[in-house]
Amino acid sequence: MKDFEGDFEIFAHYLNATDAHVICSCLVAGGVSAMVADANLVQMNDLWAVAVGGVRILVPTTQMAKAREIIEAFERGDLALSENDELS
């Protein structure tokens, strides 16, 4: 992450910390300076997830449009590995 990105906005909420980390990782891999907030609090007690608003993904205001594009591609399956892709 760069030294200063300006103001951060809430990009998304998730009740499951793992889901939030997967989405955040996609954003970071796409060049967005995203971060996860409240994951530890929610993981300590699942019942608090709704009370605290879930696990938040924060994105700099200036990168919101790029973040939306990346997640739309993720949801369409554009980022999925094919059966022929090799992991190395």
N, C-alpha and C positions, 0 to 999 in steps of 0.2 A: 504494500500500500504506500502511496506517496505521502510526503510529509503533511500536506494539507489538501483536502478535497472539498472544502466548503461545508455547507449544511448537508446533513443526511436526512433522508425521509424513509418512512416505513414503506418497503416495497411489497411485503407479504407477511401474513401470519400463518403459523402452523401449530397444531396441537401436539405434534410429534417432533421432537428435536432432530431425529434422524432425517426426516423429510426436509426440514429446514437446512440441514447441513448439506444434503445432496444438491438442493437448488442453489444454495450459496456457492458451492464448489463449481457448479456450471457457470455461474456468473463470473466468478474469479478467473476461471479458465478462459472465459471470453473477454477478459480485460477489464471487467467492472470491479471497482474497489468495494465489494460487498462485505458485510459482516453479520454474524448471528448474534442476537441479544436475547437474554433471559433463558437460554437453553439449560444452564445448570439449575436454575430455580425450578423450571418445569420438570427436569429429570429427578429432582429431589422428592417431589410430590406431584404425581400426575393430576391430582384433584385441583391443584393450583393453576393448571394450564388455562382454564377458562377465566378464572379470577384475575389473572395478570395479563390476559389478552393473548395468550399463547406465546410461542417462540417467534420473535420478529426477525425479519431480514431487513437490514438497513443498507441503503444505497445512496451515494451522493446525488443531490438534486440534478446536477449536470449530466449524470449518467443514467437517468431513469429511462429514457427512450431506448438506449442501447440494451438495458437490462430487460425491458419488455420484449424486444426483438429476440434476444437469446432464449428467453423462456418460451416464447411462441414457437421457436424452432425446436426446443426440447419437447414441448407438448405434441408437436406434429410428428415427432420421431426422427427429425433430421439429424440428431446427434447420436442416434443409436448405432452400435457396432453391428456390422453384418456378420453372417456366419463365416465369411471368408477372411475377416480381419484377424490378424495374428497379434497376440500380446507379446511384447518383447521388452 
